Amino acid sequence: MKNLIIFCFFFLFGIQQVEAQIDIRLNGESYAPKGETFYYCYDSAATFDFTNEIGWLWKRNWIPFTNEAIKTSGIPYTLYLKIPIKQKLDEPIAYINIDNPHINFIHGWLIDKDRVVIDYGVTGDNLAHKTRPLPTQSFVFPLPENISDSLYFIVALDKRFTKMELPIYLCSEDYFLYQYFTNHFLIYILIGLFIFILILNFYLFISIREQLYLWYSIYMLCFIFALSTDIGLMFMYLYPNLPSLNDLIRPIVISISIIPMLFFFNRLLDIRTNAPAYYKINRFIIILYGVLAILAIVTSINDQFKTQAIWLNIQRILSPTILFIMIYEAFSMFRRKIRYASFALASLLTSSIFFIIFILNQAGLVEHNDFTKNTMYIGLFCDAMIMALAMTWKFKIYQKQAEFNLQEQENMENMLGLELSNFQKAEMSRISSMLHDNIGAKMGLLRLETENMPLDETGRNEIAKQITSISEEIRQISHGFSPMNLKEKGIYESILFLIRTILKNSKVDIQFEWIGDRDKIPHASELLLYRFVQELLQNMMKHADAKQVILQIIYHENLISLYYEDDGTGSMPDQLQYGMGLKNMKRIAELLKGRFHIETSLKNGFCVSIEFKPTKNENV
């Protein structure tokens, strides 16, 4: 596999250096008029200036050629072409279409022997769109009717230091309309498909907050911009008076598309978990490529054609290298039977195959036809379809998992409600016992004392004192059963009230600390936390015989942590018995996907730590 990747890399890099072709056609067929010759020459002038003197155009050092490859790419000068115009009686030539919207400067003339018939003026990708002879995406030069057979079309083309494809189509009016729409039909379909995929994936990202869909949306957005600028749509409609943008946006979006593609690739295959070594490699590639992309943008922003050419050549090396690294990683993950690896591998291999065919077609090594000239777009279409299947499958798995989680959540809530009901019953039983044992006994005693007490001022004061004591105890019990000040004063003040009550009626020293936000815990979780603290402190009062208690509550990053420690009698770990209260606390913490842990030993006190995430369960 490694040897195959190395071979393909050098093959692609080598084949990209083949010169671009001049392809001259008449109504879709190769154009070679009898008795006539095509001519070309170069001009090394630094500026793109012209004169309309006919002698200046005729007397250039013209070199004949026959519709074959000549040096058009990477040249540091202007290329001139002289093309004879021979009319057909049945299909007269109406337009000359140079179907490359990315030539920096272009100037055309229609010449008849010793005079300039039409000077089309200077236009190009680096000039405002309104300078073009017709308001089209490519450069279209209309021909007048009833022209002679002695005409030549002379055109000066300047795209220095970078690749310049020259598909030149001589068209009748009917064929021009047919070609104009059919040539871009597939691209329009592809742009529409990508827009649909972009909207769908962004909607999924908004709905389920899965970054995989965000990165794929950004990846699709890059291709929408790339395709739209490739056929001249962006320049024509969005920024027709900002040609400097037009020269930058296309290479920029194509270059930076690798970054969201790698992020998407990492998340689709969960490479961070499944292959940490690959994840480190990909992260390094993203950082390196991002830095290089920023440098390329900054250094190319002032129309430095030579600088842009250097960066484009660097991209020719980096892009295939990154592509083949991803293919190797996808193949490795496929062999390990990682989910979605088959989709990633199929997508990358399909894109690579069509990319190779496209390059072979550019190099003239395969037949030029409607299929081979559109293989880049066909490859993008296949890639989009394969990844759409992967994303659909992933979303279905997500739906099933969501349904399972929802069912599990409902079961958990039902069990939590049951445990809370048991917890509440135990609490009610404790309150009932307190009312019976304490309040009932005191009320009986008050009744006896009232019957035998003289009803003078002293007696009435004593009765009032005992009634006040009983009412205070009832108030404390009611607050413990249903802390009405919890909503009003909050969890922190409610626990403080509970602690102050214990301090008031005992000699225990309680150190209480709260770390974190006190106001963002849901009320249901506040009630649970209050009950846990209440149960721990009541157990301490009943059984621990403690003198010192530490109580700490932490709320951080959506996690509630409760830590309790006392210096009481403790218990041997193997003899530890969970009462109803502790059992319920442990069960509730587990149902909330939390943690409940006890540490104790004889005469060394009692420690409890509880962690759980906040819940809004109304059953609480």
Secondary structure, 3 states (H helix, E strand, C coil): CHHHHHHHHHHHHHHCCCCCCEEEEECCEECCCCCCCEEEEEECCCCCCCCCCHHHHHCCCCEEECCCCCCCCCCCCEEEEEEEECCCCCCCCCEEEECCCCCCEEEEEEEECCEEEEEEEEECCCCCHHHCCCCCCCEEEECCCCCCCCEEEEEEEECCCCCCCEEEEEECHHHHHHHHHHHHHHHHHHHHHHHHHHHHHHHHHHHHCCHHHHHHHHHHHHHHHHHHHHCCHHHHHCCCCCHHHHHHHHHHHHHHCHHHHHHHHHHHCCHHHHCHHHHHHHHHHHHHHHHHHHHHHHHHCCCCHHHHHHHHHHHHHHHHHHHHHHHHHHHHHHHCCCCCHHHHHHHHHHHHHHHHHHHHHHCCCCCCCHHHHCHHHHHHHHHHHHHHHHHHHHHHHHHHHHHHHHHHHHHHHHHHHHHHHHHHHHHHHHHHHHHHHHHHHHHHHHHHHHHHCCCCHHHHHHHHHHHHHHHHHHHHHHHHHCCCHHHHHHHHHHHHHHHHHHHHHCCCEEEEEEEECCCCCCHHHHHHHHHHHHHHHHHHHHHHCCCEEEEEEEEECCEEEEEEEECCCCCCHHHCCCCHHHHHHHHHHHHCCCEEEEEECCCCCEEEEEEECCCCCCCC
